[in-house]
Amino acid sequence: MTMNPNAGTTSISTQAETRYGAGVYFRLPLSDALTRKSNIEIARLELEEAKAVKEQKIIEIRNLVISQYNLVVLNQSLLNILNKNRQSCEV
């Protein structure tokens, strides 16, 4: 419905208007935007630290296995020597 106040007339129009819109809305606090770079750097450093700790644990476990293996080999050798000594004493 349109109205012309100067002419004093009113007219009805049957024109239909359809409007569509699409958009994306982001809500990001300003503090997050400002500290994002430092948070990424902190996360990267934490990841590197975790990798270093993992490598250190691997080295420690490897050394422990080697020392335990050497101990088993030594004890086996000592047992063989003791068995030979016992057999010679029995003879």
N, C-alpha and C positions, 0 to 999 in steps of 0.2 A: 504494500500500500504506500503510495507516495502522495504527498500533499504540497501544493503550490500555494504559499500564503499570499503572494501578490495577486494571483488570478482568482483565488478563492475556490479553486477546484481540487477535487480529490480523485485520484485514479488508482485502480487496482491492477497490479501487474502479476502475471503468473510465471515470472522468470525464476527458475530454481538455480541457486548457486551452490555448488559443492566444492569444498576445499579440503584437500588432504595434505597432511604434513607428516614428516618423519624427522626424527632427530635423535641424537645421543646426548645423554646428560651425565657428566662426571662430577662427583662431589669429592674433592680432595682437599684435606686441610692444608693450609699454607705451611705448617711446620713439617708435614710429610714431604712436601715438594722441596723444601729447603734442605732437609736432612737426608734425602734419598741417596745422594752420592756417597755421603759418609757411611750410611748404613750398608750400602753395597760393598764398600771398602772393608768395613768391619767384618762382614760375612765372608769375604774373600780371605782375609787374614785368619779368621777362625777355621776355615776350611784347610788352609795351608798348615796351621798348627795341628789340626787333627791328623793330617797326612804325616806330619813329622812324628807325632806320637805313635802312630801306627807303625811306621818304619822302625822306630826305636824299640817297640814291643817285639817286632819280628826279629830284630837283631838279638834282643835278650833271650827270646825263646830258642833261637838257633844256637846261641852259646850254651844255654842250659842243656839242650839235647846233645850237643857235642860233648860236653863235660860228663853227662850221664852215660853216654856211649863209651867214652874212654874209661870210666869207672867200671862198667860192665866188662869190658875187654881186660882190664887189669885184674879184676876179681876172677875172671875165668882163667887167666894165666896162673894166678896164685893157686887156684883150686887144682889145676893140672899139676903144678909143682908139688903140692901137698900130696896128691894121689900117688905120684911117682915115688916120693919119699916114703910114704906108707907102704907101698908095694916092695920097695927095696928093704925096708925094715922087716917086713914079714918073711922075706926070702932069707 
